[in-house]
């Protein structure tokens, strides 16, 4: 039997889970690194996905708690997509991906893990990053710990703080 080691997951397993919306709770605290929040604007925030498909998998959410695109103002929508563009640029500079998946999952039927607060996924991709583990074992191999990824990306976002 092969073993897959991911010792950083133990912290998650043992930690008490937050109650409420992660995007709203994490936007209000000063514990950005602990909450994996990389960047904030008055209307949006960027955080690392705790369950990434690949290293650098980011989520961009409006500060406005909503599941509906139609409830965002034009100003909120513009800020959200400017922030998505910033994330793509930061990931391009830091990780040199060969492509990106960028999208929303609206509603449970569409695969939304957090269905009451819309958010945009930004997933950097490299040729060959999908290997046999995903196909055969329904497992993703993410070689870098979340806080290591955070520490690599944070200075790039901090340099662009508004």
MOCORSUL-V842969 format. One record per pair of residues at least 6 apart in sequence whose C-alpha atoms are under 7 Angstrom apart, sorted by the first residue. I is the first residue (numbers start at 1). J is the second residue. Records with the same first field share a line. If there is no record, write none. Layout:
I->J  J
This chain:
8->145
23->61
24->63  65
26->35
32->38
36->47  48  150
37->46  47  48
38->46  47  154  157
39->45  46  157
40->46
43->62  63  76  79
44->60  61  62  63  79  80
45->60  61  62  63
46->58  59  60  61
47->58  59  60
48->56  57  58  59
49->57  58  59
53->140
54->123  124  142
55->142  144
56->123  124  149
57->122  123  124
58->121  122  123
59->119  120  121  122
60->84  119  120  121
61->80  118  119  120
62->80
65->117
66->116  117  118
67->115  116  117  118
68->118
90->156
97->124  125  126
98->125  126  127
99->124  125  126
100->122  123  124  125
101->122  123  124
102->120  121  122  123
103->120  121  122
104->119  120  121
105->111  112
106->112  115  118
107->115
108->115
133->139  140
134->140
